[in-house]
Amino acid sequence: MSWRNSAGRTGEEIRKAREEWTTSDRFGEVKGYDGDLTDAPEVPPARLKARGRVR
């Protein structure tokens, strides 16, 4: 399971989701999966810029 599936839209939301991925049960449990969680990648220290929609 990947934390990115529900990470967030802003840099702040993404950083919060990364922290919660490893410290809380926000993302729940996948029943029947015996493996470890996928590690969340480091978030760059730069300000994250939202991308526009690709049409």
PDBQT receptor file of N, H, CA, C and O in Angstrom, charges set to zero:
ATOM      1  N   MET A   1       0.847  -1.190   0.000  1.00  0.00    +0.000 N 
ATOM      2  CA  MET A   1       0.000   0.000   0.000  1.00  0.00    +0.000 C 
ATOM      3  C   MET A   1       0.879   1.235   0.000  1.00  0.00    +0.000 C 
ATOM      4  O   MET A   1       1.931   1.257   0.638  1.00  0.00    +0.000 OA
ATOM      5  N   SER A   2       0.459   2.231  -0.696  1.00  0.00    +0.000 N 
ATOM      6  H   SER A   2      -0.396   2.213  -1.214  1.00  0.00    +0.000 HD
ATOM      7  CA  SER A   2       1.261   3.450  -0.813  1.00  0.00    +0.000 C 
ATOM      8  C   SER A   2       0.588   4.617  -0.114  1.00  0.00    +0.000 C 
ATOM      9  O   SER A   2      -0.621   4.810  -0.247  1.00  0.00    +0.000 OA
ATOM     10  N   TRP A   3       1.359   5.395   0.630  1.00  0.00    +0.000 N 
ATOM     11  H   TRP A   3       2.341   5.239   0.739  1.00  0.00    +0.000 HD
ATOM     12  CA  TRP A   3       0.837   6.576   1.315  1.00  0.00    +0.000 C 
ATOM     13  C   TRP A   3       0.372   7.626   0.319  1.00  0.00    +0.000 C 
ATOM     14  O   TRP A   3      -0.473   8.457   0.651  1.00  0.00    +0.000 OA
ATOM     15  N   ARG A   4       0.909   7.602  -0.898  1.00  0.00    +0.000 N 
ATOM     16  H   ARG A   4       1.595   6.927  -1.167  1.00  0.00    +0.000 HD
ATOM     17  CA  ARG A   4       0.583   8.634  -1.888  1.00  0.00    +0.000 C 
ATOM     18  C   ARG A   4      -0.862   8.564  -2.361  1.00  0.00    +0.000 C 
ATOM     19  O   ARG A   4      -1.364   9.539  -2.921  1.00  0.00    +0.000 OA
ATOM     20  N   ASN A   5      -1.530   7.464  -2.159  1.00  0.00    +0.000 N 
ATOM     21  H   ASN A   5      -1.122   6.673  -1.705  1.00  0.00    +0.000 HD
ATOM     22  CA  ASN A   5      -2.906   7.337  -2.612  1.00  0.00    +0.000 C 
ATOM     23  C   ASN A   5      -3.827   8.369  -1.971  1.00  0.00    +0.000 C 
ATOM     24  O   ASN A   5      -4.841   8.743  -2.561  1.00  0.00    +0.000 OA
ATOM     25  N   SER A   6      -3.491   8.828  -0.786  1.00  0.00    +0.000 N 
ATOM     26  H   SER A   6      -2.668   8.525  -0.306  1.00  0.00    +0.000 HD
ATOM     27  CA  SER A   6      -4.340   9.778  -0.064  1.00  0.00    +0.000 C 
ATOM     28  C   SER A   6      -3.531  10.906   0.546  1.00  0.00    +0.000 C 
ATOM     29  O   SER A   6      -3.902  11.425   1.599  1.00  0.00    +0.000 OA
ATOM     30  N   ALA A   7      -2.448  11.295  -0.081  1.00  0.00    +0.000 N 
ATOM     31  H   ALA A   7      -2.147  10.873  -0.936  1.00  0.00    +0.000 HD
ATOM     32  CA  ALA A   7      -1.512  12.227   0.549  1.00  0.00    +0.000 C 
ATOM     33  C   ALA A   7      -2.080  13.618   0.767  1.00  0.00    +0.000 C 
ATOM     34  O   ALA A   7      -2.197  14.041   1.916  1.00  0.00    +0.000 OA
ATOM     35  N   GLY A   8      -2.426  14.324  -0.247  1.00  0.00    +0.000 N 
ATOM     36  H   GLY A   8      -2.330  13.980  -1.181  1.00  0.00    +0.000 HD
ATOM     37  CA  GLY A   8      -2.915  15.678  -0.095  1.00  0.00    +0.000 C 
ATOM     38  C   GLY A   8      -2.671  16.507  -1.326  1.00  0.00    +0.000 C 
ATOM     39  O   GLY A   8      -2.077  16.049  -2.302  1.00  0.00    +0.000 OA
ATOM     40  N   ARG A   9      -3.143  17.748  -1.266  1.00  0.00    +0.000 N 
ATOM     41  H   ARG A   9      -3.626  18.121  -0.474  1.00  0.00    +0.000 HD
ATOM     42  CA  ARG A   9      -3.028  18.641  -2.420  1.00  0.00    +0.000 C 
ATOM     43  C   ARG A   9      -1.972  19.708  -2.233  1.00  0.00    +0.000 C 
ATOM     44  O   ARG A   9      -1.371  20.158  -3.209  1.00  0.00    +0.000 OA
ATOM     45  N   THR A  10      -1.733  20.120  -1.007  1.00  0.00    +0.000 N 
ATOM     46  H   THR A  10      -2.220  19.754  -0.214  1.00  0.00    +0.000 HD
ATOM     47  CA  THR A  10      -0.759  21.182  -0.756  1.00  0.00    +0.000 C 
ATOM     48  C   THR A  10       0.490  20.595  -0.109  1.00  0.00    +0.000 C 
ATOM     49  O   THR A  10       0.480  19.465   0.378  1.00  0.00    +0.000 OA
ATOM     50  N   GLY A  11       1.560  21.377  -0.113  1.00  0.00    +0.000 N 
ATOM     51  H   GLY A  11       1.568  22.295  -0.509  1.00  0.00    +0.000 HD
ATOM     52  CA  GLY A  11       2.785  20.923   0.534  1.00  0.00    +0.000 C 
ATOM     53  C   GLY A  11       2.554  20.587   1.996  1.00  0.00    +0.000 C 
ATOM     54  O   GLY A  11       3.074  19.591   2.500  1.00  0.00    +0.000 OA
ATOM     55  N   GLU A  12       1.775  21.418   2.677  1.00  0.00    +0.000 N 
ATOM     56  H   GLU A  12       1.354  22.227   2.268  1.00  0.00    +0.000 HD
ATOM     57  CA  GLU A  12       1.481  21.181   4.096  1.00  0.00    +0.000 C 
ATOM     58  C   GLU A  12       0.710  19.872   4.283  1.00  0.00    +0.000 C 
ATOM     59  O   GLU A  12       1.031  19.085   5.174  1.00  0.00    +0.000 OA
ATOM     60  N   GLU A  13      -0.302  19.637   3.448  1.00  0.00    +0.000 N 
ATOM     61  H   GLU A  13      -0.562  20.276   2.724  1.00  0.00    +0.000 HD
ATOM     62  CA  GLU A  13      -1.085  18.394   3.541  1.00  0.00    +0.000 C 
ATOM     63  C   GLU A  13      -0.216  17.177   3.258  1.00  0.00    +0.000 C 
ATOM     64  O   GLU A  13      -0.357  16.144   3.914  1.00  0.00    +0.000 OA
ATOM     65  N   ILE A  14       0.680  17.294   2.286  1.00  0.00    +0.000 N 
ATOM     66  H   ILE A  14       0.794  18.132   1.754  1.00  0.00    +0.000 HD
ATOM     67  CA  ILE A  14       1.550  16.171   1.934  1.00  0.00    +0.000 C 
ATOM     68  C   ILE A  14       2.518  15.866   3.075  1.00  0.00    +0.000 C 
ATOM     69  O   ILE A  14       2.743  14.701   3.404  1.00  0.00    +0.000 OA
ATOM     70  N   ARG A  15       3.090  16.906   3.679  1.00  0.00    +0.000 N 
ATOM     71  H   ARG A  15       2.907  17.852   3.412  1.00  0.00    +0.000 HD
ATOM     72  CA  ARG A  15       4.002  16.690   4.812  1.00  0.00    +0.000 C 
ATOM     73  C   ARG A  15       3.261  16.059   5.998  1.00  0.00    +0.000 C 
ATOM     74  O   ARG A  15       3.789  15.166   6.661  1.00  0.00    +0.000 OA
ATOM     75  N   LYS A  16       2.045  16.525   6.257  1.00  0.00    +0.000 N 
ATOM     76  H   LYS A  16       1.617  17.250   5.719  1.00  0.00    +0.000 HD
ATOM     77  CA  LYS A  16       1.245  15.965   7.349  1.00  0.00    +0.000 C 
ATOM     78  C   LYS A  16       0.908  14.497   7.064  1.00  0.00    +0.000 C 
ATOM     79  O   LYS A  16       0.991  13.654   7.957  1.00  0.00    +0.000 OA
ATOM     80  N   ALA A  17       0.533  14.200   5.835  1.00  0.00    +0.000 N 
ATOM     81  H   ALA A  17       0.466  14.885   5.109  1.00  0.00    +0.000 HD
ATOM     82  CA  ALA A  17       0.196  12.821   5.468  1.00  0.00    +0.000 C 
ATOM     83  C   ALA A  17       1.409  11.909   5.615  1.00  0.00    +0.000 C 
ATOM     84  O   ALA A  17       1.283  10.772   6.068  1.00  0.00    +0.000 OA
ATOM     85  N   ARG A  18       2.585  12.406   5.233  1.00  0.00    +0.000 N 
ATOM     86  H   ARG A  18       2.688  13.330   4.865  1.00  0.00    +0.000 HD
ATOM     87  CA  ARG A  18       3.799  11.596   5.369  1.00  0.00    +0.000 C 
ATOM     88  C   ARG A  18       4.053  11.253   6.824  1.00  0.00    +0.000 C 
ATOM     89  O   ARG A  18       4.382  10.114   7.157  1.00  0.00    +0.000 OA
ATOM     90  N   GLU A  19       3.898  12.248   7.693  1.00  0.00    +0.000 N 
ATOM     91  H   GLU A  19       3.631  13.173   7.423  1.00  0.00    +0.000 HD
ATOM     92  CA  GLU A  19       4.088  12.016   9.128  1.00  0.00    +0.000 C 
ATOM     93  C   GLU A  19       3.047  11.023   9.657  1.00  0.00    +0.000 C 
ATOM     94  O   GLU A  19       3.383  10.103  10.403  1.00  0.00    +0.000 OA
ATOM     95  N   GLU A  20       1.795  11.213   9.271  1.00  0.00    +0.000 N 
ATOM     96  H   GLU A  20       1.522  11.960   8.665  1.00  0.00    +0.000 HD
ATOM     97  CA  GLU A  20       0.727  10.323   9.736  1.00  0.00    +0.000 C 
ATOM     98  C   GLU A  20       0.881   8.903   9.196  1.00  0.00    +0.000 C 
ATOM     99  O   GLU A  20       0.459   7.947   9.846  1.00  0.00    +0.000 OA
ATOM    100  N   TRP A  21       1.475   8.757   8.022  1.00  0.00    +0.000 N 
ATOM    101  H   TRP A  21       1.818   9.534   7.493  1.00  0.00    +0.000 HD
ATOM    102  CA  TRP A  21       1.680   7.431   7.440  1.00  0.00    +0.000 C 
ATOM    103  C   TRP A  21       2.482   6.543   8.383  1.00  0.00    +0.000 C 
ATOM    104  O   TRP A  21       2.214   5.347   8.500  1.00  0.00    +0.000 OA
ATOM    105  N   THR A  22       3.463   7.131   9.053  1.00  0.00    +0.000 N 
ATOM    106  H   THR A  22       3.681   8.103   8.958  1.00  0.00    +0.000 HD
ATOM    107  CA  THR A  22       4.335   6.327   9.912  1.00  0.00    +0.000 C 
ATOM    108  C   THR A  22       3.970   6.388  11.386  1.00  0.00    +0.000 C 
ATOM    109  O   THR A  22       4.450   5.565  12.166  1.00  0.00    +0.000 OA
ATOM    110  N   THR A  23       3.120   7.356  11.797  1.00  0.00    +0.000 N 
ATOM    111  H   THR A  23       2.730   8.024  11.164  1.00  0.00    +0.000 HD
ATOM    112  CA  THR A  23       2.868   7.515  13.235  1.00  0.00    +0.000 C 
ATOM    113  C   THR A  23       1.424   7.317  13.660  1.00  0.00    +0.000 C 
ATOM    114  O   THR A  23       1.138   7.350  14.856  1.00  0.00    +0.000 OA
ATOM    115  N   SER A  24       0.502   7.113  12.725  1.00  0.00    +0.000 N 
ATOM    116  H   SER A  24       0.735   7.087  11.753  1.00  0.00    +0.000 HD
ATOM    117  CA  SER A  24      -0.900   6.983  13.122  1.00  0.00    +0.000 C 
ATOM    118  C   SER A  24      -1.587   5.889  12.304  1.00  0.00    +0.000 C 
ATOM    119  O   SER A  24      -0.965   5.208  11.489  1.00  0.00    +0.000 OA
ATOM    120  N   ASP A  25      -2.871   5.748  12.547  1.00  0.00    +0.000 N 
ATOM    121  H   ASP A  25      -3.376   6.302  13.209  1.00  0.00    +0.000 HD
ATOM    122  CA  ASP A  25      -3.645   4.754  11.792  1.00  0.00    +0.000 C 
ATOM    123  C   ASP A  25      -4.593   5.431  10.789  1.00  0.00    +0.000 C 
ATOM    124  O   ASP A  25      -5.606   4.848  10.402  1.00  0.00    +0.000 OA
ATOM    125  N   ARG A  26      -4.265   6.648  10.375  1.00  0.00    +0.000 N 
ATOM    126  H   ARG A  26      -3.442   7.121  10.690  1.00  0.00    +0.000 HD
ATOM    127  CA  ARG A  26      -5.106   7.392   9.433  1.00  0.00    +0.000 C 
ATOM    128  C   ARG A  26      -5.419   6.591   8.175  1.00  0.00    +0.000 C 
ATOM    129  O   ARG A  26      -6.535   6.657   7.659  1.00  0.00    +0.000 OA
ATOM    130  N   PHE A  27      -4.457   5.845   7.683  1.00  0.00    +0.000 N 
ATOM    131  H   PHE A  27      -3.550   5.791   8.102  1.00  0.00    +0.000 HD
ATOM    132  CA  PHE A  27      -4.630   5.150   6.413  1.00  0.00    +0.000 C 
ATOM    133  C   PHE A  27      -5.204   3.746   6.562  1.00  0.00    +0.000 C 
ATOM    134  O   PHE A  27      -5.417   3.048   5.571  1.00  0.00    +0.000 OA
ATOM    135  N   GLY A  28      -5.450   3.340   7.786  1.00  0.00    +0.000 N 
ATOM    136  H   GLY A  28      -5.277   3.907   8.591  1.00  0.00    +0.000 HD
ATOM    137  CA  GLY A  28      -6.095   2.057   8.021  1.00  0.00    +0.000 C 
ATOM    138  C   GLY A  28      -5.211   0.852   7.766  1.00  0.00    +0.000 C 
ATOM    139  O   GLY A  28      -3.990   0.964   7.657  1.00  0.00    +0.000 OA
ATOM    140  N   GLU A  29      -5.843  -0.283   7.675  1.00  0.00    +0.000 N 
ATOM    141  H   GLU A  29      -6.834  -0.374   7.764  1.00  0.00    +0.000 HD
ATOM    142  CA  GLU A  29      -5.159  -1.565   7.512  1.00  0.00    +0.000 C 
ATOM    143  C   GLU A  29      -5.711  -2.270   6.281  1.00  0.00    +0.000 C 
ATOM    144  O   GLU A  29      -6.910  -2.210   6.008  1.00  0.00    +0.000 OA
ATOM    145  N   VAL A  30      -4.843  -2.930   5.550  1.00  0.00    +0.000 N 
ATOM    146  H   VAL A  30      -3.869  -2.978   5.772  1.00  0.00    +0.000 HD
ATOM    147  CA  VAL A  30      -5.276  -3.725   4.407  1.00  0.00    +0.000 C 
ATOM    148  C   VAL A  30      -5.371  -5.164   4.885  1.00  0.00    +0.000 C 
ATOM    149  O   VAL A  30      -4.356  -5.808   5.150  1.00  0.00    +0.000 OA
ATOM    150  N   LYS A  31      -6.582  -5.657   4.992  1.00  0.00    +0.000 N 
ATOM    151  H   LYS A  31      -7.407  -5.134   4.776  1.00  0.00    +0.000 HD
ATOM    152  CA  LYS A  31      -6.791  -7.017   5.485  1.00  0.00    +0.000 C 
ATOM    153  C   LYS A  31      -6.268  -8.030   4.469  1.00  0.00    +0.000 C 
ATOM    154  O   LYS A  31      -6.504  -7.900   3.268  1.00  0.00    +0.000 OA
ATOM    155  N   GLY A  32      -5.555  -9.038   4.966  1.00  0.00    +0.000 N 
ATOM    156  H   GLY A  32      -5.363  -9.143   5.942  1.00  0.00    +0.000 HD
ATOM    157  CA  GLY A  32      -5.014 -10.072   4.107  1.00  0.00    +0.000 C 
ATOM    158  C   GLY A  32      -3.636  -9.762   3.554  1.00  0.00    +0.000 C 
ATOM    159  O   GLY A  32      -3.043 -10.599   2.873  1.00  0.00    +0.000 OA
ATOM    160  N   TYR A  33      -3.109  -8.559   3.836  1.00  0.00    +0.000 N 
ATOM    161  H   TYR A  33      -3.591  -7.880   4.389  1.00  0.00    +0.000 HD
ATOM    162  CA  TYR A  33      -1.775  -8.188   3.365  1.00  0.00    +0.000 C 
ATOM    163  C   TYR A  33      -0.797  -8.361   4.508  1.00  0.00    +0.000 C 
ATOM    164  O   TYR A  33      -0.940  -7.727   5.553  1.00  0.00    +0.000 OA
ATOM    165  N   ASP A  34       0.200  -9.218   4.316  1.00  0.00    +0.000 N 
ATOM    166  H   ASP A  34       0.316  -9.733   3.467  1.00  0.00    +0.000 HD
ATOM    167  CA  ASP A  34       1.150  -9.525   5.385  1.00  0.00    +0.000 C 
ATOM    168  C   ASP A  34       2.463  -8.754   5.281  1.00  0.00    +0.000 C 
ATOM    169  O   ASP A  34       3.315  -8.881   6.160  1.00  0.00    +0.000 OA
ATOM    170  N   GLY A  35       2.642  -7.970   4.246  1.00  0.00    +0.000 N 
ATOM    171  H   GLY A  35       1.949  -7.867   3.532  1.00  0.00    +0.000 HD
ATOM    172  CA  GLY A  35       3.903  -7.256   4.055  1.00  0.00    +0.000 C 
ATOM    173  C   GLY A  35       3.985  -5.975   4.864  1.00  0.00    +0.000 C 
ATOM    174  O   GLY A  35       3.025  -5.565   5.517  1.00  0.00    +0.000 OA
ATOM    175  N   ASP A  36       5.148  -5.355   4.805  1.00  0.00    +0.000 N 
ATOM    176  H   ASP A  36       5.928  -5.688   4.275  1.00  0.00    +0.000 HD
ATOM    177  CA  ASP A  36       5.373  -4.082   5.474  1.00  0.00    +0.000 C 
ATOM    178  C   ASP A  36       4.796  -2.944   4.638  1.00  0.00    +0.000 C 
ATOM    179  O   ASP A  36       4.578  -3.086   3.435  1.00  0.00    +0.000 OA
ATOM    180  N   LEU A  37       4.553  -1.811   5.299  1.00  0.00    +0.000 N 
ATOM    181  H   LEU A  37       4.730  -1.696   6.277  1.00  0.00    +0.000 HD
ATOM    182  CA  LEU A  37       4.123  -0.622   4.585  1.00  0.00    +0.000 C 
ATOM    183  C   LEU A  37       5.252  -0.116   3.699  1.00  0.00    +0.000 C 
ATOM    184  O   LEU A  37       6.428  -0.266   4.032  1.00  0.00    +0.000 OA
ATOM    185  N   THR A  38       4.893   0.479   2.580  1.00  0.00    +0.000 N 
ATOM    186  H   THR A  38       3.938   0.601   2.310  1.00  0.00    +0.000 HD
ATOM    187  CA  THR A  38       5.869   1.133   1.726  1.00  0.00    +0.000 C 
ATOM    188  C   THR A  38       6.328   2.393   2.440  1.00  0.00    +0.000 C 
ATOM    189  O   THR A  38       5.496   3.153   2.934  1.00  0.00    +0.000 OA
ATOM    190  N   ASP A  39       7.625   2.632   2.505  1.00  0.00    +0.000 N 
ATOM    191  H   ASP A  39       8.301   2.014   2.104  1.00  0.00    +0.000 HD
ATOM    192  CA  ASP A  39       8.121   3.849   3.134  1.00  0.00    +0.000 C 
ATOM    193  C   ASP A  39       7.726   5.066   2.303  1.00  0.00    +0.000 C 
ATOM    194  O   ASP A  39       7.789   5.045   1.074  1.00  0.00    +0.000 OA
ATOM    195  N   ALA A  40       7.323   6.111   2.990  1.00  0.00    +0.000 N 
ATOM    196  H   ALA A  40       7.271   6.128   3.988  1.00  0.00    +0.000 HD
ATOM    197  CA  ALA A  40       7.020   7.365   2.302  1.00  0.00    +0.000 C 
ATOM    198  C   ALA A  40       8.333   8.054   1.958  1.00  0.00    +0.000 C 
ATOM    199  O   ALA A  40       9.225   8.128   2.803  1.00  0.00    +0.000 OA
ATOM    200  N   PRO A  41       8.472   8.557   0.738  1.00  0.00    +0.000 N 
ATOM    201  CA  PRO A  41       9.716   9.233   0.374  1.00  0.00    +0.000 C 
ATOM    202  C   PRO A  41       9.858  10.550   1.134  1.00  0.00    +0.000 C 
ATOM    203  O   PRO A  41       8.879  11.115   1.619  1.00  0.00    +0.000 OA
ATOM    204  N   GLU A  42      11.081  11.015   1.223  1.00  0.00    +0.000 N 
ATOM    205  H   GLU A  42      11.876  10.555   0.828  1.00  0.00    +0.000 HD
ATOM    206  CA  GLU A  42      11.333  12.308   1.849  1.00  0.00    +0.000 C 
ATOM    207  C   GLU A  42      10.656  13.400   1.031  1.00  0.00    +0.000 C 
ATOM    208  O   GLU A  42      10.616  13.328  -0.197  1.00  0.00    +0.000 OA
ATOM    209  N   VAL A  43      10.128  14.405   1.709  1.00  0.00    +0.000 N 
ATOM    210  H   VAL A  43      10.160  14.464   2.707  1.00  0.00    +0.000 HD
ATOM    211  CA  VAL A  43       9.545  15.555   1.033  1.00  0.00    +0.000 C 
ATOM    212  C   VAL A  43      10.638  16.602   0.923  1.00  0.00    +0.000 C 
ATOM    213  O   VAL A  43      11.271  16.931   1.926  1.00  0.00    +0.000 OA
ATOM    214  N   PRO A  44      10.877  17.135  -0.266  1.00  0.00    +0.000 N 
ATOM    215  CA  PRO A  44      11.956  18.117  -0.415  1.00  0.00    +0.000 C 
ATOM    216  C   PRO A  44      11.713  19.340   0.464  1.00  0.00    +0.000 C 
ATOM    217  O   PRO A  44      10.562  19.705   0.704  1.00  0.00    +0.000 OA
ATOM    218  N   PRO A  45      12.775  19.976   0.947  1.00  0.00    +0.000 N 
ATOM    219  CA  PRO A  45      12.613  21.139   1.815  1.00  0.00    +0.000 C 
ATOM    220  C   PRO A  45      12.095  22.379   1.074  1.00  0.00    +0.000 C 
ATOM    221  O   PRO A  45      11.732  23.369   1.710  1.00  0.00    +0.000 OA
ATOM    222  N   ALA A  46      12.061  22.335  -0.230  1.00  0.00    +0.000 N 
ATOM    223  H   ALA A  46      12.357  21.531  -0.746  1.00  0.00    +0.000 HD
ATOM    224  CA  ALA A  46      11.574  23.467  -1.023  1.00  0.00    +0.000 C 
ATOM    225  C   ALA A  46      10.059  23.580  -0.929  1.00  0.00    +0.000 C 
ATOM    226  O   ALA A  46       9.370  22.613  -0.603  1.00  0.00    +0.000 OA
ATOM    227  N   ARG A  47       9.557  24.760  -1.216  1.00  0.00    +0.000 N 
ATOM    228  H   ARG A  47      10.117  25.545  -1.481  1.00  0.00    +0.000 HD
ATOM    229  CA  ARG A  47       8.109  24.968  -1.248  1.00  0.00    +0.000 C 
ATOM    230  C   ARG A  47       7.551  24.188  -2.433  1.00  0.00    +0.000 C 
ATOM    231  O   ARG A  47       8.053  24.307  -3.550  1.00  0.00    +0.000 OA
ATOM    232  N   LEU A  48       6.520  23.396  -2.191  1.00  0.00    +0.000 N 
ATOM    233  H   LEU A  48       6.112  23.299  -1.283  1.00  0.00    +0.000 HD
ATOM    234  CA  LEU A  48       5.923  22.608  -3.264  1.00  0.00    +0.000 C 
ATOM    235  C   LEU A  48       4.927  23.473  -4.015  1.00  0.00    +0.000 C 
ATOM    236  O   LEU A  48       4.153  24.213  -3.409  1.00  0.00    +0.000 OA
ATOM    237  N   LYS A  49       4.951  23.378  -5.330  1.00  0.00    +0.000 N 
ATOM    238  H   LYS A  49       5.580  22.777  -5.823  1.00  0.00    +0.000 HD
ATOM    239  CA  LYS A  49       4.076  24.176  -6.177  1.00  0.00    +0.000 C 
ATOM    240  C   LYS A  49       3.025  23.267  -6.803  1.00  0.00    +0.000 C 
ATOM    241  O   LYS A  49       3.343  22.216  -7.359  1.00  0.00    +0.000 OA
ATOM    242  N   ALA A  50       1.759  23.697  -6.702  1.00  0.00    +0.000 N 
ATOM    243  H   ALA A  50       1.501  24.551  -6.250  1.00  0.00    +0.000 HD
ATOM    244  CA  ALA A  50       0.683  22.910  -7.274  1.00  0.00    +0.000 C 
ATOM    245  C   ALA A  50       0.805  22.888  -8.788  1.00  0.00    +0.000 C 
ATOM    246  O   ALA A  50       1.184  23.880  -9.410  1.00  0.00    +0.000 OA
ATOM    247  N   ARG A  51       0.479  21.741  -9.370  1.00  0.00    +0.000 N 
ATOM    248  H   ARG A  51       0.172  20.935  -8.864  1.00  0.00    +0.000 HD
ATOM    249  CA  ARG A  51       0.507  21.595 -10.816  1.00  0.00    +0.000 C 
ATOM    250  C   ARG A  51      -0.910  21.789 -11.333  1.00  0.00    +0.000 C 
ATOM    251  O   ARG A  51      -1.871  21.389 -10.677  1.00  0.00    +0.000 OA
ATOM    252  N   GLY A  52      -1.045  22.396 -12.498  1.00  0.00    +0.000 N 
ATOM    253  H   GLY A  52      -0.265  22.722 -13.031  1.00  0.00    +0.000 HD
ATOM    254  CA  GLY A  52      -2.345  22.571 -13.108  1.00  0.00    +0.000 C 
ATOM    255  C   GLY A  52      -2.827  21.284 -13.720  1.00  0.00    +0.000 C 
ATOM    256  O   GLY A  52      -2.067  20.328 -13.872  1.00  0.00    +0.000 OA
ATOM    257  N   ARG A  53      -4.078  21.266 -14.065  1.00  0.00    +0.000 N 
ATOM    258  H   ARG A  53      -4.695  22.043 -13.942  1.00  0.00    +0.000 HD
ATOM    259  CA  ARG A  53      -4.648  20.090 -14.716  1.00  0.00    +0.000 C 
ATOM    260  C   ARG A  53      -4.115  19.954 -16.127  1.00  0.00    +0.000 C 
ATOM    261  O   ARG A  53      -3.937  20.941 -16.841  1.00  0.00    +0.000 OA
ATOM    262  N   VAL A  54      -3.865  18.727 -16.513  1.00  0.00    +0.000 N 
ATOM    263  H   VAL A  54      -4.009  17.925 -15.933  1.00  0.00    +0.000 HD
ATOM    264  CA  VAL A  54      -3.442  18.437 -17.879  1.00  0.00    +0.000 C 
ATOM    265  C   VAL A  54      -4.679  18.016 -18.634  1.00  0.00    +0.000 C 
ATOM    266  O   VAL A  54      -5.371  17.080 -18.235  1.00  0.00    +0.000 OA
ATOM    267  N   ARG A  55      -4.957  18.698 -19.713  1.00  0.00    +0.000 N 
ATOM    268  H   ARG A  55      -4.395  19.459 -20.037  1.00  0.00    +0.000 HD
ATOM    269  CA  ARG A  55      -6.166  18.369 -20.490  1.00  0.00    +0.000 C 
ATOM    270  C   ARG A  55      -5.800  17.814 -21.824  1.00  0.00    +0.000 C 
ATOM    271  O   ARG A  55      -6.681  17.480 -22.616  1.00  0.00    +0.000 OA
TER     272      ARG A  55
